[in-house]
Amino acid sequence: MSTTSTDVPMHDMIKPLSWLLGSWKSEEATGVYPTIKTFQYDDLVEFSHVGQPMINVSFIAKIGDMMKHRESAFLRFQPNTSNIAYIASHNFGIVELSEGTYTESSIHLESHTIGRMSFGKEPQVTKIVRDIKLLNPDTLEQTVSMATNKTPMTKHLYVKYTKQ
Protein backbone atom coordinates (compact mmCIF):
# COMPACT_ATOMS: atom_id res chain seq x y z
CA MET A 1 0.00 0.00 0.00
CA SER A 2 1.46 3.31 -1.08
CA THR A 3 1.87 6.18 1.33
CA THR A 4 2.23 8.57 -1.59
CA SER A 5 -0.75 10.85 -1.83
CA THR A 6 -1.69 12.44 -5.13
CA ASP A 7 -2.90 15.36 -3.00
CA VAL A 8 0.61 15.97 -1.65
CA PRO A 9 2.86 17.87 -4.03
CA MET A 10 6.18 16.24 -4.82
CA HIS A 11 9.12 18.11 -3.28
CA ASP A 12 11.37 19.60 -5.96
CA MET A 13 14.40 17.86 -4.51
CA ILE A 14 13.08 14.36 -5.28
CA LYS A 15 11.92 15.10 -8.84
CA PRO A 16 15.18 13.84 -10.45
CA LEU A 17 14.40 10.37 -9.01
CA SER A 18 10.63 10.46 -9.50
CA TRP A 19 11.08 7.46 -11.83
CA LEU A 20 11.57 5.35 -8.70
CA LEU A 21 8.15 6.16 -7.23
CA GLY A 22 5.65 3.33 -7.10
CA SER A 23 5.68 -0.41 -6.48
CA TRP A 24 8.15 -2.71 -8.19
CA LYS A 25 7.91 -6.51 -8.14
CA SER A 26 10.76 -8.85 -8.91
CA GLU A 27 10.62 -10.82 -12.13
CA GLU A 28 14.03 -12.29 -11.32
CA ALA A 29 15.77 -12.33 -7.91
CA THR A 30 18.85 -14.35 -6.99
CA GLY A 31 20.90 -14.42 -3.81
CA VAL A 32 24.48 -15.72 -3.82
CA TYR A 33 27.31 -15.66 -1.30
CA PRO A 34 30.31 -17.91 -0.64
CA THR A 35 28.92 -19.06 2.71
CA ILE A 36 25.37 -19.99 1.58
CA LYS A 37 23.58 -21.91 -1.15
CA THR A 38 22.38 -19.83 -4.09
CA PHE A 39 18.67 -19.07 -3.77
CA GLN A 40 15.79 -17.55 -5.74
CA TYR A 41 13.29 -15.28 -4.03
CA ASP A 42 10.48 -12.79 -4.59
CA ASP A 43 11.06 -9.15 -3.79
CA LEU A 44 8.66 -6.24 -3.61
CA VAL A 45 9.96 -2.70 -3.21
CA GLU A 46 7.92 0.43 -2.81
CA PHE A 47 9.25 3.95 -3.23
CA SER A 48 6.91 6.66 -1.98
CA HIS A 49 6.85 10.24 -0.77
CA VAL A 50 4.80 12.41 1.55
CA GLY A 51 5.88 15.79 0.19
CA GLN A 52 9.16 15.94 2.13
CA PRO A 53 12.61 16.16 0.50
CA MET A 54 13.14 12.40 0.77
CA ILE A 55 11.86 9.13 -0.67
CA ASN A 56 10.48 6.44 1.64
CA VAL A 57 11.63 2.90 0.78
CA SER A 58 10.23 -0.48 1.82
CA PHE A 59 11.63 -3.87 0.74
CA ILE A 60 9.88 -7.18 1.43
CA ALA A 61 11.64 -10.39 0.36
CA LYS A 62 9.99 -13.82 0.51
CA ILE A 63 10.76 -17.38 -0.46
CA GLY A 64 7.38 -18.92 -1.16
CA ASP A 65 5.09 -17.70 1.63
CA MET A 66 7.94 -17.28 4.10
CA MET A 67 9.09 -13.74 4.88
CA LYS A 68 12.88 -13.65 4.69
CA HIS A 69 13.92 -10.01 4.78
CA ARG A 70 12.38 -6.61 5.49
CA GLU A 71 14.04 -3.29 5.06
CA SER A 72 12.63 0.16 5.84
CA ALA A 73 14.60 3.12 4.61
CA PHE A 74 14.79 6.71 3.44
CA LEU A 75 16.64 8.24 0.51
CA ARG A 76 17.75 11.75 1.52
CA PHE A 77 19.12 14.32 -0.88
CA GLN A 78 21.95 16.78 -0.34
CA PRO A 79 20.63 20.09 -1.74
CA ASN A 80 22.09 21.39 -5.01
CA THR A 81 24.17 18.24 -5.64
CA SER A 82 23.74 14.73 -6.99
CA ASN A 83 24.67 13.32 -3.57
CA ILE A 84 22.24 11.02 -1.80
CA ALA A 85 22.08 9.12 1.48
CA TYR A 86 20.31 5.84 2.25
CA ILE A 87 19.29 5.32 5.88
CA ALA A 88 17.96 1.78 6.42
CA SER A 89 16.88 -0.59 9.15
CA HIS A 90 17.08 -4.32 8.38
CA ASN A 91 14.98 -6.90 10.24
CA PHE A 92 18.01 -9.08 11.03
CA GLY A 93 19.41 -6.43 13.34
CA ILE A 94 21.54 -3.95 11.45
CA VAL A 95 21.12 -0.34 10.48
CA GLU A 96 22.85 0.94 7.38
CA LEU A 97 23.96 4.45 6.52
CA SER A 98 25.13 4.63 2.93
CA GLU A 99 26.01 7.58 0.74
CA GLY A 100 26.62 7.99 -2.94
CA THR A 101 25.43 9.68 -6.08
CA TYR A 102 22.53 9.56 -8.49
CA THR A 103 21.98 10.32 -12.17
CA GLU A 104 18.80 10.54 -14.22
CA SER A 105 18.67 6.72 -14.31
CA SER A 106 20.91 5.27 -11.59
CA ILE A 107 21.92 5.34 -7.94
CA HIS A 108 25.25 4.15 -6.50
CA LEU A 109 25.55 3.81 -2.70
CA GLU A 110 28.31 2.59 -0.37
CA SER A 111 27.86 2.17 3.35
CA HIS A 112 30.09 4.13 5.66
CA THR A 113 28.34 3.02 8.87
CA ILE A 114 26.83 -0.34 9.78
CA GLY A 115 25.29 -0.50 13.25
CA ARG A 116 24.63 -3.91 14.70
CA MET A 117 22.58 -5.15 17.64
CA SER A 118 24.81 -6.60 20.36
CA PHE A 119 23.33 -10.10 20.13
CA GLY A 120 23.34 -10.46 16.33
CA LYS A 121 24.66 -13.73 14.96
CA GLU A 122 27.88 -14.14 13.04
CA PRO A 123 29.11 -13.21 10.54
CA GLN A 124 28.94 -9.45 10.99
CA VAL A 125 28.09 -7.32 7.95
CA THR A 126 30.86 -4.72 7.59
CA LYS A 127 30.03 -3.01 4.26
CA ILE A 128 27.21 -2.85 1.70
CA VAL A 129 27.39 -1.53 -1.87
CA ARG A 130 24.13 -0.99 -3.72
CA ASP A 131 23.55 -0.11 -7.39
CA ILE A 132 20.07 0.66 -8.72
CA LYS A 133 19.51 1.26 -12.44
CA LEU A 134 16.46 2.13 -14.48
CA LEU A 135 16.74 -0.08 -17.58
CA ASN A 136 13.56 1.30 -19.15
CA PRO A 137 10.48 3.06 -17.72
CA ASP A 138 9.04 -0.26 -16.46
CA THR A 139 12.22 -2.18 -15.54
CA LEU A 140 14.51 -1.58 -12.58
CA GLU A 141 17.65 -3.51 -11.66
CA GLN A 142 19.38 -3.70 -8.29
CA THR A 143 22.70 -5.31 -7.40
CA VAL A 144 23.81 -5.54 -3.77
CA SER A 145 27.32 -6.55 -2.75
CA MET A 146 28.32 -7.21 0.83
CA ALA A 147 31.39 -7.77 3.00
CA THR A 148 31.43 -9.43 6.40
CA ASN A 149 34.08 -9.93 9.05
CA LYS A 150 34.72 -13.32 7.38
CA THR A 151 34.19 -12.63 3.64
CA PRO A 152 35.52 -9.79 1.46
CA MET A 153 33.21 -7.67 -0.71
CA THR A 154 31.20 -10.08 -2.86
CA LYS A 155 28.07 -9.81 -4.98
CA HIS A 156 25.14 -10.93 -2.83
CA LEU A 157 21.84 -10.04 -4.53
CA TYR A 158 20.64 -9.38 -8.06
CA VAL A 159 17.05 -8.33 -8.72
CA LYS A 160 15.25 -7.25 -11.86
CA TYR A 161 11.93 -5.55 -11.09
CA THR A 162 8.85 -4.72 -13.14
CA LYS A 163 6.82 -1.65 -12.26
CA GLN A 164 3.35 -2.54 -10.94
C-alpha positions as CSV (number, residue, x, y, z in Angstrom):
1,M,0.0,0.0,0.0
2,S,1.5,3.3,-1.1
3,T,1.9,6.2,1.3
4,T,2.2,8.6,-1.6
5,S,-0.7,10.9,-1.8
6,T,-1.7,12.4,-5.1
7,D,-2.9,15.4,-3.0
8,V,0.6,16.0,-1.6
9,P,2.9,17.9,-4.0
10,M,6.2,16.2,-4.8
11,H,9.1,18.1,-3.3
12,D,11.4,19.6,-6.0
13,M,14.4,17.9,-4.5
14,I,13.1,14.4,-5.3
15,K,11.9,15.1,-8.8
16,P,15.2,13.8,-10.5
17,L,14.4,10.4,-9.0
18,S,10.6,10.5,-9.5
19,W,11.1,7.5,-11.8
20,L,11.6,5.3,-8.7
21,L,8.2,6.2,-7.2
22,G,5.6,3.3,-7.1
23,S,5.7,-0.4,-6.5
24,W,8.1,-2.7,-8.2
25,K,7.9,-6.5,-8.1
26,S,10.8,-8.9,-8.9
27,E,10.6,-10.8,-12.1
28,E,14.0,-12.3,-11.3
29,A,15.8,-12.3,-7.9
30,T,18.8,-14.3,-7.0
31,G,20.9,-14.4,-3.8
32,V,24.5,-15.7,-3.8
33,Y,27.3,-15.7,-1.3
34,P,30.3,-17.9,-0.6
35,T,28.9,-19.1,2.7
36,I,25.4,-20.0,1.6
37,K,23.6,-21.9,-1.1
38,T,22.4,-19.8,-4.1
39,F,18.7,-19.1,-3.8
40,Q,15.8,-17.6,-5.7
41,Y,13.3,-15.3,-4.0
42,D,10.5,-12.8,-4.6
43,D,11.1,-9.1,-3.8
44,L,8.7,-6.2,-3.6
45,V,10.0,-2.7,-3.2
46,E,7.9,0.4,-2.8
47,F,9.3,3.9,-3.2
48,S,6.9,6.7,-2.0
49,H,6.8,10.2,-0.8
50,V,4.8,12.4,1.6
51,G,5.9,15.8,0.2
52,Q,9.2,15.9,2.1
53,P,12.6,16.2,0.5
54,M,13.1,12.4,0.8
55,I,11.9,9.1,-0.7
56,N,10.5,6.4,1.6
57,V,11.6,2.9,0.8
58,S,10.2,-0.5,1.8
59,F,11.6,-3.9,0.7
60,I,9.9,-7.2,1.4
61,A,11.6,-10.4,0.4
62,K,10.0,-13.8,0.5
63,I,10.8,-17.4,-0.5
64,G,7.4,-18.9,-1.2
65,D,5.1,-17.7,1.6
66,M,7.9,-17.3,4.1
67,M,9.1,-13.7,4.9
68,K,12.9,-13.6,4.7
69,H,13.9,-10.0,4.8
70,R,12.4,-6.6,5.5
71,E,14.0,-3.3,5.1
72,S,12.6,0.2,5.8
73,A,14.6,3.1,4.6
74,F,14.8,6.7,3.4
75,L,16.6,8.2,0.5
76,R,17.8,11.7,1.5
77,F,19.1,14.3,-0.9
78,Q,21.9,16.8,-0.3
79,P,20.6,20.1,-1.7
80,N,22.1,21.4,-5.0
81,T,24.2,18.2,-5.6
82,S,23.7,14.7,-7.0
83,N,24.7,13.3,-3.6
84,I,22.2,11.0,-1.8
85,A,22.1,9.1,1.5
86,Y,20.3,5.8,2.2
87,I,19.3,5.3,5.9
88,A,18.0,1.8,6.4
89,S,16.9,-0.6,9.2
90,H,17.1,-4.3,8.4
91,N,15.0,-6.9,10.2
92,F,18.0,-9.1,11.0
93,G,19.4,-6.4,13.3
94,I,21.5,-3.9,11.4
95,V,21.1,-0.3,10.5
96,E,22.8,0.9,7.4
97,L,24.0,4.4,6.5
98,S,25.1,4.6,2.9
99,E,26.0,7.6,0.7
100,G,26.6,8.0,-2.9
101,T,25.4,9.7,-6.1
102,Y,22.5,9.6,-8.5
103,T,22.0,10.3,-12.2
104,E,18.8,10.5,-14.2
105,S,18.7,6.7,-14.3
106,S,20.9,5.3,-11.6
107,I,21.9,5.3,-7.9
108,H,25.2,4.1,-6.5
109,L,25.5,3.8,-2.7
110,E,28.3,2.6,-0.4
111,S,27.9,2.2,3.4
112,H,30.1,4.1,5.7
113,T,28.3,3.0,8.9
114,I,26.8,-0.3,9.8
115,G,25.3,-0.5,13.2
116,R,24.6,-3.9,14.7
117,M,22.6,-5.1,17.6
118,S,24.8,-6.6,20.4
119,F,23.3,-10.1,20.1
120,G,23.3,-10.5,16.3
121,K,24.7,-13.7,15.0
122,E,27.9,-14.1,13.0
123,P,29.1,-13.2,10.5
124,Q,28.9,-9.4,11.0
125,V,28.1,-7.3,8.0
126,T,30.9,-4.7,7.6
127,K,30.0,-3.0,4.3
128,I,27.2,-2.8,1.7
129,V,27.4,-1.5,-1.9
130,R,24.1,-1.0,-3.7
131,D,23.5,-0.1,-7.4
132,I,20.1,0.7,-8.7
133,K,19.5,1.3,-12.4
134,L,16.5,2.1,-14.5
135,L,16.7,-0.1,-17.6
136,N,13.6,1.3,-19.2
137,P,10.5,3.1,-17.7
138,D,9.0,-0.3,-16.5
139,T,12.2,-2.2,-15.5
140,L,14.5,-1.6,-12.6
141,E,17.7,-3.5,-11.7
142,Q,19.4,-3.7,-8.3
143,T,22.7,-5.3,-7.4
144,V,23.8,-5.5,-3.8
145,S,27.3,-6.5,-2.8
146,M,28.3,-7.2,0.8
147,A,31.4,-7.8,3.0
148,T,31.4,-9.4,6.4
149,N,34.1,-9.9,9.0
150,K,34.7,-13.3,7.4
151,T,34.2,-12.6,3.6
152,P,35.5,-9.8,1.5
153,M,33.2,-7.7,-0.7
154,T,31.2,-10.1,-2.9
155,K,28.1,-9.8,-5.0
156,H,25.1,-10.9,-2.8
157,L,21.8,-10.0,-4.5
158,Y,20.6,-9.4,-8.1
159,V,17.1,-8.3,-8.7
160,K,15.2,-7.3,-11.9
161,Y,11.9,-5.5,-11.1
162,T,8.9,-4.7,-13.1
163,K,6.8,-1.7,-12.3
164,Q,3.3,-2.5,-10.9
